[in-house]
């Protein structure tokens, strides 16, 4: 990985982490008269947490499938199968996008929503590129109904 990419990612995530943390702890924190954070009483918080966990599980499972594609000493490329890969080529990317959409719903803040949109815009094109590569590499062997990023849609 080029050092410039590593440094730009470090700067981006440091700034994003600061903005997210600052917004959650200072700018949109609990009412001074309340002993708890009122956001925890909102249904969107729990819906977002469930969506985040589903996305995390999909991302983790997809990464696990990719890690196990080749046995030690094997070379060459294989078509990933199982889990979300039955529906999309970029299953790990779809899971990651779903994670941050869930986070944005739970947090209900502009910085969280921006992060979800930026993640979608970052990993979506990567999923499409992987999809095109898989189709070119495996031709007729590649599942024809598999979408690139969003099951049954895109």
PyMOL commands that set and color helices and strands:
alter all, ss='L'
color gray80, all
select helices_A, chain A and resi 3-27+38-41+43-67+83-86+91-107+110-141
alter helices_A, ss='H'
color red, helices_A
deselect
rebuild
show_as cartoon
